[in-house]
Amino acid sequence: MGDLPKDISQCRICAERFAETQTAHAPRPVVWFKPGARLLIAGQAPGMRVHKSGKPFDDPSGDRLREWLGLSEAEFYDTSRVAIVPMAFCFPGYDAKGSDLPPPKICGQTWHDRVMESLESVELSVIVGGYSQKYHMGVKTGVTETVRDWRAHAPRRFPLPHPSWRNTAWLKKNPWFEAELLPVLRARVREVMDD
């Protein structure tokens, strides 16, 4: 892997793009992976709170995701066992309406193949959100359809909706997610983490 995490942490390819957003922020890549990790959390992009803290899923979405996975905070942030790799390592900013911008494609094009090659020990991938599902799973379906078809991907991959509070209505409309998918996912996470 060489200095891949260091190279990513020093990346500034989106500096001009970020300067033109509503937030006019500078790049701050959030890099949270090491070789040897057995569980991959493949996400979308850091939010503003994560941009400020430098720690992935350091927000209410992270609390919900850890609950879904059945992981303590210490387990979740243990880079010897868990790699957290978003489609964009930096917060992409907000648009004029205050909504998160999508992960810039150039980030994934620049780094993702190299990162995935470095994570040879991954036994379970949790694929969070549509952008990461398209990249990691090659799906063309929307999040609901992809997650509903989770059995076709288990036990090595589990697609999940984003754990944002914005998806609370989605969770209420899709009770099968918590009743059927989450118990199987938690059991699989424990197998991988405890092995």
C-alpha positions in Angstrom: 0.0 0.0 0.0 3.0 2.3 0.5 1.9 5.8 1.4 -1.6 5.6 0.0 -3.4 6.9 3.1 -0.9 9.7 3.3 -1.3 10.5 -0.4 -5.1 10.6 -0.1 -4.8 12.8 3.0 -2.8 15.3 1.0 -5.1 15.3 -2.0 -6.2 18.8 -3.2 -7.7 17.9 -6.6 -11.1 19.4 -5.7 -9.8 22.6 -4.1 -11.3 24.9 -6.9 -14.5 22.9 -7.0 -15.0 23.2 -3.2 -14.1 26.9 -3.2 -17.1 27.5 -5.5 -19.7 25.8 -3.3 -21.9 27.5 -0.8 -19.5 26.5 2.0 -16.4 27.7 0.1 -14.3 25.2 2.1 -10.9 23.6 1.5 -10.4 19.9 1.0 -9.9 17.8 4.2 -9.8 14.1 3.2 -11.0 11.8 5.9 -8.9 8.6 5.6 -9.8 5.7 7.8 -8.4 2.4 6.5 -5.5 0.0 6.9 -4.5 -3.2 5.2 -5.8 -6.2 7.2 -9.2 -4.8 7.8 -11.9 -7.5 7.5 -15.0 -5.3 7.4 -15.4 -2.6 4.8 -17.9 0.2 5.3 -18.3 1.7 1.9 -20.1 5.1 2.1 -20.8 8.2 0.1 -19.0 11.3 1.4 -18.3 13.0 4.7 -20.8 15.6 5.9 -19.9 19.0 7.4 -19.6 17.6 10.9 -17.2 14.9 9.8 -15.3 17.5 7.8 -14.7 19.4 11.0 -13.9 16.5 13.2 -11.9 14.4 10.7 -13.6 11.2 12.0 -15.9 9.3 9.7 -19.6 8.9 10.8 -19.0 11.1 13.7 -22.6 12.2 13.7 -26.1 10.9 14.3 -25.9 8.9 11.1 -22.9 7.1 12.5 -24.8 6.4 15.7 -27.6 4.8 13.7 -25.1 2.9 11.5 -23.3 1.4 14.5 -26.7 0.3 15.9 -27.6 -1.3 12.6 -24.2 -3.2 12.6 -24.3 -4.1 16.3 -20.9 -2.5 16.8 -19.6 -0.5 19.7 -17.9 2.8 18.9 -14.5 1.3 19.8 -15.0 -1.7 17.4 -16.3 0.6 14.6 -13.2 2.8 14.7 -10.7 0.0 15.0 -8.8 0.4 11.8 -7.1 -3.0 12.2 -10.5 -4.6 11.7 -12.8 -2.0 10.0 -12.0 0.1 6.9 -14.3 3.1 6.3 -14.0 4.2 2.7 -16.4 6.7 1.2 -16.9 7.5 -2.5 -15.4 10.9 -1.9 -12.9 11.3 1.0 -13.8 15.0 1.4 -17.0 16.8 2.3 -18.3 17.9 -1.2 -20.1 21.0 0.1 -23.7 22.2 -0.1 -25.6 23.5 -3.1 -27.5 26.8 -3.1 -30.5 25.2 -1.4 -28.3 23.8 1.5 -28.4 20.2 0.3 -25.3 18.0 0.2 -23.6 17.9 -3.2 -22.9 14.5 -4.7 -19.4 12.9 -4.2 -17.2 14.3 -7.0 -16.5 11.5 -9.5 -12.8 12.5 -9.8 -12.2 11.3 -6.2 -13.4 7.8 -6.9 -11.6 7.7 -10.3 -8.4 8.8 -8.7 -8.3 6.7 -5.5 -10.9 3.9 -5.3 -9.3 1.1 -7.4 -6.0 1.6 -5.5 -7.8 1.6 -2.1 -9.8 -1.6 -2.9 -6.6 -3.4 -4.1 -5.0 -2.5 -0.7 -7.8 -4.1 1.3 -7.2 -7.7 0.4 -8.4 -9.1 3.8 -12.0 -7.8 3.5 -14.6 -10.5 4.2 -17.7 -8.4 4.5 -18.6 -5.2 2.7 -21.4 -3.0 3.9 -22.4 -0.8 1.0 -24.1 2.4 2.2 -26.1 4.5 -0.2 -26.7 4.7 -4.0 -23.4 6.1 -5.1 -21.4 3.4 -3.4 -23.8 0.7 -4.5 -23.3 1.7 -8.1 -19.5 1.6 -7.8 -19.1 -1.5 -5.5 -21.9 -3.6 -6.7 -22.3 -2.4 -10.3 -26.1 -2.1 -9.8 -28.3 0.2 -11.9 -31.3 0.0 -9.6 -32.3 2.5 -7.0 -31.4 2.2 -3.3 -34.8 0.6 -2.3 -34.7 -2.0 -5.0 -31.0 -2.8 -4.3 -31.5 -3.1 -0.6 -34.7 -5.1 -1.0 -32.6 -7.6 -3.0 -30.0 -8.0 -0.2 -30.2 -11.8 -0.1 -28.7 -12.0 -3.6 -25.6 -10.3 -2.3 -25.2 -11.8 1.2 -23.2 -13.0 3.0 -20.2 -11.1 1.5 -22.0 -7.8 0.7 -25.0 -6.0 2.4 -26.4 -2.9 0.7 -27.9 -0.4 3.1 -29.8 2.9 2.7 -27.9 5.9 4.2 -28.5 6.0 8.0 -29.3 9.7 7.8 -32.3 11.0 9.8 -33.7 12.0 6.4 -34.3 8.3 5.8 -36.5 7.8 8.8 -39.6 7.8 6.6 -38.0 5.2 4.4 -37.4 2.9 7.4 -41.1 3.3 8.4 -42.2 2.4 4.8 -39.9 -0.6 4.7 -40.2 -2.5 8.0 -38.7 -5.6 6.4 -35.3 -3.8 6.6 -35.2 -3.8 10.4 -37.1 -7.1 10.8 -35.3 -9.2 8.2 -32.1 -7.7 7.0 -30.6 -6.2 10.2 -30.6 -9.4 12.3 -28.7 -11.3 9.5 -26.3 -8.4 9.0 -25.5 -8.2 12.8 -24.9 -11.9 13.0 -22.5 -11.7 10.0 -20.7 -8.7 11.4 -20.1 -10.6 14.6 -18.7 -13.6 12.7 -16.2 -11.3 10.9 -15.3 -9.2 13.9 -14.9 -12.2 16.3 -13.1 -14.6 14.0 
